[in-house]
Amino acid sequence: MQSQTSSLGEFDLIQRFFKTQSELMLRKNPGSVKLGIGDDCALLKIDPSEEIAITSDMLVSGRHFFPDANPEWLGWKALAVNLSDLAAMGAKPLGFTLALALPGPNSAWLEAFSKGLFAIANHYNCPLIGGDTTAGPLNICITAFGSIPTEKAIRRSGALEGDDIWVSGTVGDARLTLAALRHEIQLPQEDLASIEGRMHRPTPRLDLGIALRGIANSALDVSDGLLGDLKHILDESGKSAEVFLGRIPKSSILLKQSQAIQNQCAASGGDDYELCFTAPGNQRDAIAKISAELNLPLTQIGSIKSMQHSTPEIHIIGNDGKPLNIQEANLLLKSFDHFA
């Protein structure tokens, strides 16, 4: 990203691309924000009957996105991944802060980035309330704040033996998109066009997370791979699981691929930002009702089991109804790790 407006200073940059739009949004609907951008701190008005959920995610150029990534899509995704974390705990968004390192004050890039950022912020009524800018390699760090009624947060540690395991939407398209962009596979242009939004403009399942309060025992968002992320629930809950590979929901585009690619993308591909959650069997009717009301498929893919050994395990049942061998299972259980 080359600088195109070297005379644009830090405070001019903030005012032009972020502060003005934030103020417009807050004038329309201030919500819980008492004071936004412009002072040393933002101020939030907190309902004493609620708890505050806080999450931070960092996106680094060359690590989380291609250096030439569409800045408008990048603005959307930067906030979407944080909102997805709030969704996983059943939180309602209150606001967010943005820390942005830029190689230079490129007006065209900032215009597009802020357009995508405020598009999703307005859609989910989550205003920008503060942050920081500096010069440096392109780095985007967002901290989002949400509220949850006291003791209603859906945590990773709540899974119980006998719970059903569910996943929202479909999974695997983001990884399939990445494979096509990396030229690991050949994908028809029309197929790529129909799924690439899953990678570039994910949909945080906020309505689902809120609807699952009091129904789901545990939940998380699928960011690093479905089965690898499910393992986090098992680790925190001290449980094991049985998952049926053939039940994992896939898009029509992914279903065109070989069985091996389908399995790898759906079971261990990252960047889906769907919710994986567990709930008692007696909540199936309630979950079906939520699915219908939100027009969002919710698929039961397995169940929570007691832990038979010293560490949690995921027993994967293949399409033939037989357990996968250790080598096959390990390939699907390996999720994304920034330091691996």
C-alpha positions, 0 to 999 in steps of 0.5 A: 500500500503506497502513500498517496497523500503524504500531507495527511496527518494523523489527526486529519486522518482520524477526523476525515475517515473515522471520527466524523462517521462515528459521530454521525452514527452515535447521533442517530443511536447513542445506545450505551455510549456516553462519550465516543472519539475525542477524549482520552477514553470513551465512556460506556453506560453500563446496566447493573443487571448485565455483564460486559464481554470484551474481545480483541482480534488482530489482522496482520498483512501477509499473515491474515490477509493478502497485502493487496486485499480489497480494503473495503472487504478488509474493513468489514472482516476486521470488525466481523471477526470480533462480532463473531466472538461476541456472538459465540457468548450470546453478547449484544454489541455495544461498541469497538475501538480500532488501532491501525498501523499504516505504511502511509496515509493512502486516502483511497485505501482509507476511504474504502477501508472505512466504508467497509468498516462502517457498513458492518458497524451500522448494520449491527449497531456497533459504533466506533468509540476510540482507538489509535493510529501509527505508522508501521507495517499494515496491522489492524487491531479491533477490541469490541465490547458487548453486553450479556444479562448476568450469568447468561454468557455461553461459555466454552466450559459448559458442555455436558455428557449427552449434549448434541453438537451443532453447527450453524450454516455451512463450513469450508467455503472460506478454506476452499476460496483460499485454496483457489486464490493460492492456486492449490485447486482450479475453481470455475470463476462463477463458483469462486465468485459465489463463495469468496464472500464467505472468506472476505465478508463473513457474517457474525451470527449475533442473532443466533448467539442471543437466541441461544442464551439459556438453550446452549450449554457451550459455544464458540465461533469457528475461526481456525477449523471446526474440529480443532475449535470443537476441541477447545470446548472439550478441553474447557469442559473436560469431555470427549465427543463423537462427530459424524463427518458426513453430517458436517454441512457443506455448500453446493460448491464444496460438494462438487469437490473430491471427498478428500477436499470436502472433508479437509475444508469442512472439518479443518478449514478456518475463517468460517465464523459460524457457531459451533455449540452444544445443547441438551437433546430436549432442546432440539425443538427449540433449536429447530424453531430458532433455525426457522425464525432466523432462516439459518440452517442449524445441523446436529453433527455429533454428541458430547461423551464422557472423557475415557482417558486423561485428555479429551478426544474426538472420535470421527465417524466416516461416511461409511459409518466406521471410525477413521483411523488415527492418521486420517483423524489427525489430518482433520483435527489439525486446526490453524496455529499462528506459531506452528 
